[in-house]
Amino acid sequence: MKRTTSRRAFIAAAVTSGVAVAGCSQLQGSTDGNETSATSPTDDGSGTPNGGGTETQDYHYTDRGSVLDDFEDLSNWGTIRGTQIAETNDVYKGDQSVRVKNPSGGGAGIFRAFPDGLDLTDQDLSIAGKLESPRPGKLAVEVIAPARSDHLVCRRYIPDTMDDWMRIDLGYTGKRGEPDLSNVQEIRLIVLSDDEPINFVVDDLRTIPKPVDSGRVLLSFNNVRASHYDIAFQELQRRGWSAMETVDPDEVNSNNALTTGQLREMRDAGWDITSLPSPNTPLPELSTKEQRRVIKDTKEYLDLKGFTDGKQFMTIDSDKFDRETLQVIRDHHEYGFTFGASPNTVPPVENATVSQVYGNDLNGSARMINLAAQYNQLAVITFPDIGPNSPVPESEFMQLMNIIEDWGDNLQVVTPSDLLEMEQNL
């Protein structure tokens, strides 16, 4: 009983501590407290764009949900800091987006009020964004529900290599007070910097219905470390859970790594054995042709070894990608996973950049798990090596597993295959 009480106290503390304010709140002198380090032709894959746009665009559109604002009319949007202008030359969808700039840096953003209240109780938000400066950086979205003392925030990390539009699932990374999502009075879109000029564009803000009434957590284990079998697999078997393992073929059967036999045992227990293409050069520094070869070769290795379900999914090595990388991922895989420092919608709207958080940050991981459970979203937690002299001590790993279990029916452990099945049944 003492152990459970301690864990529940940790749950409560992790949700509220240091995550209260982000975005324009920070412009007023507060801090988010939710920083996560920034150092860190179709095959049988995931389809093609299904939306509109101009003839010169080939972005990955979605028809899920409803358009909340297409930014064709900016009369409802006010400026927090910096300037906003109608952008007609760099558009994600339709004829116009909105560009927000502040050459002096510090912060820039826009807001829209909903005087009659916006009900997001059973809906998430998704937006298309392009961050030109700072890079890397984070797009912050605040949901004021109904006042500044009661709001939620999403902060999504965008790497320096991403030079174009991407769709962003707005999973909540922090909250203040007791937000009432049935009465959202304002939405704020903000980028912060340390004096670096700010320049970003957003478009196609959508509401996405929640198809589930509980949260989801996906546990990812990175690059076939032996501890993933010795510690993680044994523990998850005891709890009746499955997970995903990412595979660089050059690491399998090497020192302190998983063997092919262990990977097959994990597969047979319900794990997805997935792709981790790991070229010596980051993917965005390769030509599109070479990116395609590397990604396809790793997938074919999994297929030859019998991991036919897991081959549908890929994790982006070193969290570096550009527009070409994402297109190749969509051509060959159903989902791509990368560091984003935030949860996701269930199932993800943007399939090529499903956001992960690092499991070696105990407090940050616990916070994302707890918020996902509270707001029926998806937290993907990725683990490197586990154990003594490793990034994740075994005791902290067990603590996170206990936190997940304590949520009971309010939080389900899933695999990428589970998410894909859910998406296909929408």
C-alpha positions in Angstrom: 0.0 0.0 0.0 2.8 2.4 0.8 4.4 1.8 -2.6 1.1 2.6 -4.4 0.5 5.8 -2.3 4.0 7.0 -3.1 3.4 6.4 -6.8 0.2 8.2 -6.8 1.8 11.2 -5.1 4.4 11.1 -7.8 1.7 11.1 -10.5 0.0 14.2 -9.0 3.3 16.0 -8.7 4.5 15.1 -12.2 1.3 16.4 -13.8 1.4 19.8 -12.1 5.0 20.5 -11.3 6.7 23.0 -13.6 4.3 22.5 -16.5 1.9 25.3 -15.8 2.7 28.0 -18.3 4.2 28.2 -21.7 4.2 30.4 -24.8 3.0 33.9 -24.1 3.0 33.3 -20.4 6.7 33.0 -20.7 6.7 36.3 -22.6 5.3 37.7 -19.4 8.1 36.3 -17.3 7.0 32.8 -16.4 8.6 29.6 -17.6 7.1 26.5 -19.0 9.2 24.1 -16.9 8.5 21.5 -19.6 11.7 21.8 -21.6 13.1 18.6 -23.1 16.6 18.7 -24.4 16.9 19.5 -28.1 20.2 17.5 -28.2 18.9 14.7 -28.9 6.2 5.1 -55.8 4.3 3.5 -52.7 5.6 0.1 -51.4 3.0 -1.5 -49.1 3.1 1.7 -47.0 1.0 4.5 -46.0 -0.9 6.0 -48.8 -0.9 9.4 -50.6 -2.1 12.9 -50.0 -5.8 13.1 -49.9 -6.5 16.8 -49.7 -6.6 19.9 -51.9 -4.0 22.6 -52.3 -2.5 24.2 -55.3 -1.1 22.1 -58.2 2.5 22.8 -57.1 2.0 21.4 -53.6 2.4 17.7 -52.6 2.1 17.9 -48.8 0.6 15.1 -46.8 -3.0 16.4 -46.3 -5.6 14.9 -44.0 -9.4 14.8 -44.1 -9.7 13.7 -40.5 -11.8 16.0 -38.3 -13.0 19.5 -39.3 -11.3 22.7 -40.2 -11.4 25.1 -37.3 -9.5 27.9 -39.2 -8.1 27.8 -42.7 -6.5 31.3 -42.2 -8.1 32.6 -45.4 -9.5 35.4 -43.3 -7.3 36.8 -40.5 -9.8 39.2 -39.1 -10.3 37.0 -36.0 -6.7 36.7 -35.2 -4.8 39.2 -32.9 -1.1 39.6 -32.4 0.7 38.9 -29.1 4.1 40.1 -30.1 5.8 40.7 -33.5 3.6 41.0 -36.6 1.3 38.8 -38.6 0.8 39.0 -42.3 -1.3 37.2 -44.9 1.0 34.8 -46.7 0.0 33.9 -50.3 3.4 32.6 -51.6 4.1 29.9 -49.0 0.8 28.1 -48.4 0.1 24.6 -47.0 -3.4 24.4 -48.3 -5.8 26.7 -50.0 -4.9 30.2 -51.0 -3.4 31.8 -47.9 -1.6 31.0 -44.6 -0.5 33.3 -41.9 3.1 34.3 -41.3 4.3 35.5 -37.9 7.6 37.4 -37.5 9.6 39.2 -34.8 13.1 40.2 -36.1 14.1 41.1 -32.5 13.4 37.6 -31.2 12.2 36.7 -27.7 8.7 35.7 -28.7 6.0 36.1 -31.3 2.5 34.8 -31.6 -1.1 35.2 -32.5 -4.4 34.4 -30.8 -8.0 33.8 -31.6 -10.9 34.3 -29.1 -14.0 32.2 -29.0 -16.6 34.4 -27.1 -19.3 31.7 -27.1 -16.8 29.1 -26.0 -15.3 26.2 -28.0 -15.9 22.7 -26.8 -12.8 20.5 -27.1 -13.9 18.0 -24.5 -14.0 15.2 -27.1 -11.6 16.7 -29.7 -7.9 17.3 -30.2 -6.2 19.9 -32.3 -3.9 19.5 -35.3 -2.1 22.2 -37.3 0.2 22.6 -40.2 3.4 24.6 -39.4 6.7 25.6 -40.9 9.4 27.0 -38.6 11.9 29.0 -40.5 13.6 30.6 -37.4 14.7 29.6 -34.8 15.7 26.1 -35.9 15.7 23.9 -34.0 12.7 25.3 -32.1 9.3 24.6 -30.6 5.8 25.7 -31.7 3.7 26.3 -28.6 -0.1 26.2 -28.5 -2.0 27.4 -25.5 -5.6 26.4 -24.9 -7.2 28.9 -22.5 -10.1 27.1 -20.8 -11.6 29.4 -19.8 -9.0 31.8 -18.2 -5.2 32.1 -18.0 -5.4 30.4 -14.5 -6.8 27.3 -16.2 -5.2 26.3 -19.4 -3.3 23.6 -21.3 -0.2 23.9 -23.4 1.4 21.9 -26.2 5.0 22.5 -27.1 6.3 20.5 -30.2 9.9 20.3 -31.0 11.0 20.8 -34.7 14.5 19.9 -35.7 16.9 22.2 -37.5 16.9 19.9 -40.6 13.1 20.3 -41.2 12.9 23.0 -43.8 9.3 22.8 -44.9 5.7 22.3 -43.8 4.8 19.5 -41.4 1.5 18.6 -39.7 1.7 18.7 -35.9 -0.5 16.7 -33.5 -1.1 19.0 -30.6 -0.6 16.7 -27.6 -0.7 18.4 -24.2 2.6 18.8 -22.5 1.6 20.9 -19.5 -1.4 22.4 -17.7 -2.2 25.1 -15.1 -5.2 24.9 -12.8 -8.2 22.9 -13.8 -8.9 23.5 -17.5 -12.5 23.2 -18.6 -12.3 22.0 -22.2 -16.0 22.5 -22.7 -15.4 26.2 -22.5 -12.3 27.2 -24.4 -12.1 31.0 -24.7 -8.9 31.4 -26.6 -6.2 29.6 -28.6 -2.7 31.0 -28.8 0.1 30.0 -31.3 3.5 31.1 -30.1 7.2 30.6 -30.8 9.9 31.7 -28.4 13.7 32.2 -28.9 16.8 33.5 -27.2 17.0 36.8 -29.1 17.1 34.9 -32.4 14.7 36.3 -35.1 11.4 34.5 -35.2 9.7 33.6 -38.5 7.1 30.9 -38.8 4.0 30.1 -40.9 0.9 28.1 -39.8 -2.2 26.9 -41.7 -5.1 24.4 -41.6 -6.0 24.3 -37.9 -8.3 21.3 -37.4 -10.3 19.7 -34.6 -9.9 15.9 -34.5 -12.6 13.8 -32.7 -11.2 11.5 -30.0 -12.2 7.9 -30.9 -11.3 6.6 -27.5 -12.3 7.3 -23.9 -8.9 6.4 -22.4 -5.3 7.3 -23.0 -2.7 5.2 -24.8 1.0 4.7 -24.1 3.5 3.1 -26.5 6.8 1.8 -25.1 9.7 1.9 -27.6 13.1 0.3 -27.1 15.8 1.7 -29.2 18.5 -0.3 -31.1 18.5 -3.9 -29.8 20.2 -3.4 -26.5 20.5 -6.7 -24.5 18.8 -5.1 -21.5 15.6 -4.8 -23.6 15.3 -8.5 -23.4 16.8 -9.1 -20.0 14.9 -6.4 -18.2 12.2 -4.8 -20.3 10.8 -7.8 -22.1 10.7 -9.9 -18.9 8.9 -7.1 -17.0 6.4 -6.4 -19.7 5.7 -10.1 -20.0 4.9 -10.2 -16.3 2.4 -7.3 -16.7 0.9 -8.6 -19.9 2.1 -5.8 -22.2 3.7 -5.6 -25.6 6.0 -2.9 -27.0 8.2 -2.1 -30.0 11.9 -2.7 -30.6 13.8 -0.7 -33.2 16.4 -2.5 -35.2 19.6 -1.4 -36.9 20.6 -4.6 -38.8 24.3 -4.0 -38.2 23.7 -4.2 -34.4 21.8 -7.5 -34.2 23.9 -10.4 -32.7 26.7 -8.0 -31.8 28.2 -7.5 -28.3 25.6 -6.5 -25.7 22.9 -6.6 -28.3 19.8 -8.7 -28.9 20.1 -11.9 -31.0 17.8 -12.7 -33.9 16.3 -15.5 -31.7 15.5 -13.1 -28.9 13.8 -10.7 -31.4 11.7 -13.5 -32.7 10.7 -14.5 -29.2 9.6 -10.9 -28.6 7.7 -10.8 -31.9 5.9 -14.0 -30.9 4.9 -12.3 -27.6 3.2 -9.5 -29.5 6.0 -7.0 -29.9 6.5 -5.1 -33.1 10.1 -5.5 -34.3 10.6 -2.3 -36.3 13.1 -0.4 -38.5 15.9 1.9 -37.5 17.9 2.8 -40.6 21.2 4.1 -39.3 23.5 5.4 -42.0 26.8 6.9 -41.0 25.5 10.2 -42.4 22.2 11.7 -41.1 19.4 11.0 -43.5 18.8 14.7 -44.5 22.4 14.9 -45.7 21.9 12.1 -48.1 20.3 12.4 -51.6 16.6 11.4 -51.8 17.7 8.3 -53.8 20.2 7.3 -51.1 17.6 8.0 -48.3 15.2 5.7 -50.1 17.8 3.0 -50.5 18.8 3.0 -46.8 15.2 3.0 -45.6 14.1 0.3 -48.1 17.1 -1.9 -47.3 16.4 -1.9 -43.5 12.7 -2.7 -44.2 13.7 -5.6 -46.5 16.0 -7.0 -43.8 13.1 -7.2 -41.4 10.9 -8.9 -44.0 13.6 -11.5 -44.7 14.0 -12.2 -41.0 10.2 -12.7 -40.5 9.2 -9.4 -38.9 6.4 -8.8 -41.3 4.2 -6.7 -39.0 7.0 -4.6 -37.5 8.5 -3.8 -40.9 5.6 -1.3 -41.4 7.1 1.1 -38.8 10.3 3.1 -38.6 12.1 5.3 -36.1 14.2 8.2 -37.5 17.8 7.8 -36.4 19.2 10.9 -34.5 15.8 12.6 -34.9 17.0 14.3 -38.1 14.6 14.6 -41.1 13.6 16.9 -43.9 10.7 17.0 -46.3 12.3 14.3 -48.6 12.8 12.0 -45.6 9.2 12.2 -44.7 8.1 11.4 -48.2 10.3 8.3 -48.3 8.9 7.2 -45.0 5.3 7.6 -46.2 6.2 5.6 -49.4 7.6 2.6 -47.4 6.1 2.7 -43.9 2.8 3.2 -42.1 4.3 5.2 -39.2 7.6 7.1 -38.6 8.6 7.9 -35.0 10.9 10.8 -33.9 11.6 13.0 -30.9 8.9 15.7 -30.7 8.7 16.2 -26.9 4.9 15.9 -26.8 2.1 13.4 -26.9 -0.1 12.8 -30.0 -3.7 12.3 -31.0 -5.1 8.7 -31.0 -4.3 7.4 -33.6 -1.8 9.9 -34.9 -2.9 12.3 -37.7 0.6 12.9 -39.0 1.9 9.4 -39.6 5.5 10.2 -40.6 6.5 12.1 -37.5 4.8 10.5 -34.5 6.2 12.3 -31.5 8.3 10.5 -28.9 9.8 11.6 -25.5 12.9 10.2 -24.0 12.5 7.6 -21.2 15.8 8.7 -19.5 13.9 11.9 -18.4 11.9 10.4 -15.5 9.9 13.5 -14.6 9.2 14.5 -18.3 8.1 11.0 -19.2 5.8 10.7 -16.2 4.3 14.0 -17.1 3.5 13.0 -20.7 2.1 9.6 -19.5 -0.2 11.3 -17.0 -1.4 14.0 -19.4 -2.1 11.4 -22.1 -4.1 9.4 -19.6 -6.1 12.4 -18.5 -6.9 13.7 -21.9 -7.1 10.5 -24.0 -4.0 11.1 -26.0 -1.0 9.0 -27.0 2.4 9.1 -25.2 5.3 7.4 -26.9 8.2 6.8 -24.5 11.5 5.6 -26.0 14.2 3.9 -24.0 17.9 3.4 -24.7 19.9 1.0 -22.6 18.5 0.1 -19.2 20.4 -0.8 -16.0 23.6 0.0 -14.1 25.8 2.6 -15.8 23.0 3.1 -18.5 20.9 6.2 -19.4 17.9 4.6 -17.7 18.4 3.0 -14.2 16.3 -0.1 -13.7 14.7 1.5 -10.7 13.4 4.5 -12.8 12.2 2.2 -15.5 10.2 0.2 -13.0 8.8 3.4 -11.5 7.5 4.5 -14.9 5.9 1.0 -15.5 4.2 1.3 -12.1 2.9 4.7 -13.0 1.4 3.3 -16.2 -0.2 0.4 -14.3 -1.7 2.7 -11.6 -3.8 4.4 -14.3 -5.7 1.1 -14.7 -8.4 1.2 -17.4 -7.7 4.9 -18.1 -4.4 4.1 -19.9 -3.8 1.2 -22.3 -0.4 0.0 -23.5 -0.4 -0.4 -27.3 1.9 -1.2 -30.1 2.2 0.5 -33.5 0.1 -2.4 -35.0 -2.6 -1.6 -32.5 -2.6 2.1 -33.6 -2.7 1.2 -37.3 -5.6 -1.2 -36.8 -7.5 1.6 -34.9 -6.7 4.1 -37.8 -7.9 1.6 -40.4 -11.2 1.2 -38.5 -12.0 4.9 -38.2 
